[in-house]
């Protein structure tokens, strides 16, 4: 999320022609978006981070449901 905000700020500064960003190459200005793309498309898939988070959430919901059915209230 932070990279997305930084990317939008850099693009805004580049369009507004504010130094030192106005002197940078577009590759440097757009690099946060490239990093985000690599993260979402490569790293998330390789390490299956999304699936692990979803599985942990399902396990927690299942545990809460069992506790509720067995009469154990929090």
N, C-alpha and C positions, 0 to 999 in steps of 0.2 A: 504494500500500500504506500509506503514511504517513497519507494522508487517511482511510483506512478505520479505522486505529487511533485517530486523533484523533476521528473520529465516534463510535466506540464509547465512548471515554472521556468525551466530552461527554454522551452519552445516559446513561451510568452516573452521572455527577455530577448530572445533572438529576433522575434518579430518586431518588438518595440525598439530594436537597435540600441540596446543598453550595453555599455562596456562592462566587463571584458567578454561577455557571452557573445556579443555581436561579431567579435573577431574569431570566434571558434568555428571549426568546421562543423557541418551538419552532423557528421558521424559522432562527434562528441556530444552534441546536443541531444541526439536521438539514442545515445547509448543506454540510458535507463530503460527505455522501451525494449531494446534488444535484450537486455539482461532479464527483464520480466518475461519476455517471450521464451527465452531459453529455460528459465525456471519452470514456467507452466508446462511447456511442451516436452522437456527432456528430463529434468531432475524429478519432477513430480511422478512421471511415469516410471523412471528407473527404480526409484526407491519406494514406489507405491504409497506415498505419504497420504494421499486422499483416502485410499481404501483403509489404511490403518486407523485414521481418525474416525471414519464411518463405522468401522467394526468396533472400535472402543466405545463409541456412542451406543451402538446396538446392544453390546454386552451390559453396559450400565443400565439401559432401559429395561432389559430383560431381568436384571438383578432387582431393580426397583419393583417391577411387576410381581416377581416371585415373593419378595418381602411383603408387599401389599396383600397378596393372596393368602399368605401363610399367617397373616395377622400381626406382623411386625410393622409397627408404625414408627416413623421418625419423629 
